[in-house]
Amino acid sequence: MKRRNDIINTDLYCITSEEHSRGRNNIEVVGEMIKAGVKVIQYRDKEKKLLQKYNECLKIREMTKEAGVTFIVNDHVDIAILVKADGVHIGQDDLPIEKVRELVGEEMIIGISTHSPQQAEEAVKRGADYIGVGPIYKTYTKKDVCEPVGLDYLRYVVRNIPIPHVAIGGIKQHNMHEVMECGAKCIAMVTEIVGADDIGKKIRDIKESMRRGAL
């Protein structure tokens, strides 16, 4: 398992979304992400039965461990523990961070979605290892998502929050330069990647655009 302070030491944070993957399953998509050099992958699936999610995460944990990729499980603390994932990502309406820490121990990474400066400050106080910042733009990958928080909140986090953060929500290759200009070092993308004709090529193109934007 990776050390907690190793998380988010990367530019691109990839998240699964089978319903947007053009008929490809989560295992296939993760395989393409790994081949393209992605270093952090989050498993997120809101529709499947718990056993299906567990079996997929078991396989993905095997794949990511072999490749040295950080593996995060969305929502399901129990699955994250059982498959020995590197971390778990929770939302504002999930179990409190302190209780999640009791369950997962001191080694596992805990990330939490935040939508305001107050939530970001709370996440730091309560022991989160990193925060999700968003949704930056309108997003359709989650049914229960709040309205976009915009770039101002991202700027606040960059200037004031000491723990790592991931910008997320509606970010595409054509608008990611706006996010990077605000100071974001790590960006999460979902449909832009999983819905691409060629996932590997899309990831390489995005990384090249990030590299040019950072120059």
URVENBEL-V976933 format. One record per residue. RES is the residue in one small letter. PSI is psi in radians with two decimals (* if undefined). Layout:
# URVENBEL-V976933
RES:PSI
RES:PSI
This chain:
# URVENBEL-V976933
m:2.45
k:2.64
r:2.58
r:-0.59
n:0.02
d:-0.25
i:2.58
i:0.36
n:1.03
t:2.95
d:-0.49
l:2.20
y:1.99
c:2.52
i:2.38
t:2.67
s:1.53
e:-0.59
e:-0.29
h:0.21
s:0.31
r:0.77
g:-0.12
r:2.50
n:2.96
n:-0.63
i:-0.78
e:-0.78
v:-0.79
v:-0.68
g:-0.74
e:-0.69
m:-0.78
i:-0.78
k:-0.53
a:0.00
g:0.26
v:2.44
k:-0.26
v:2.20
i:2.26
q:2.30
y:2.06
r:2.12
d:2.02
k:-0.18
e:-0.53
k:2.83
k:2.70
l:-0.72
l:-0.68
q:-0.76
k:-0.77
y:-0.82
n:-0.70
e:-0.76
c:-0.60
l:-0.79
k:-0.77
i:-0.63
r:-0.72
e:-0.79
m:-0.82
t:-0.64
k:-0.75
e:-0.59
a:-0.07
g:0.52
v:2.37
t:2.27
f:2.11
i:2.39
v:2.26
n:2.32
d:-0.89
h:1.60
v:-0.68
d:-0.79
i:-0.75
a:-0.73
i:-0.82
l:-0.65
v:-0.01
k:0.83
a:2.87
d:-0.43
g:3.04
v:2.50
h:2.20
i:2.90
g:3.10
q:-0.43
d:0.14
d:-3.00
l:2.58
p:2.57
i:-0.74
e:-0.67
k:-0.63
v:-0.72
r:-0.68
e:-0.67
l:-0.76
v:-0.26
g:-3.06
e:-0.27
e:-0.51
m:2.45
i:2.41
i:2.11
g:2.65
i:2.44
s:2.36
t:2.65
h:0.09
s:2.79
p:-0.67
q:-0.75
q:-0.64
a:-0.80
e:-0.73
e:-0.72
a:-0.72
v:-0.85
k:-0.61
r:0.01
g:0.33
a:2.59
d:-0.50
y:2.86
i:2.58
g:2.38
v:1.90
g:-2.93
p:2.32
i:-0.81
y:3.03
k:2.33
t:2.58
y:0.18
t:-0.27
k:2.41
k:-0.42
d:0.46
v:2.62
c:3.06
e:2.73
p:2.45
v:-0.29
g:-3.09
l:-0.39
d:-0.71
y:-0.69
l:-0.76
r:-0.69
y:-0.81
v:-0.79
v:-0.68
r:-0.44
n:-0.31
i:2.16
p:-0.31
i:2.82
p:2.68
h:2.74
v:2.13
a:2.35
i:2.72
g:1.75
g:0.26
i:2.24
k:3.00
q:-0.58
h:-0.34
n:0.01
m:-0.38
h:-0.55
e:-0.69
v:-0.77
m:-0.62
e:-0.39
c:-0.15
g:0.04
a:2.30
k:-0.39
c:2.26
i:2.35
a:2.39
m:2.53
v:-1.46
t:-0.52
e:-0.55
i:-0.97
v:-0.41
g:0.06
a:2.62
d:-0.80
d:1.75
i:-0.77
g:-0.80
k:-0.73
k:-0.78
i:-0.76
r:-0.69
d:-0.76
i:-0.79
k:-0.65
e:-0.71
s:-0.67
m:-0.76
r:-0.77
r:-0.67
g:-0.46
a:-0.23
l:*
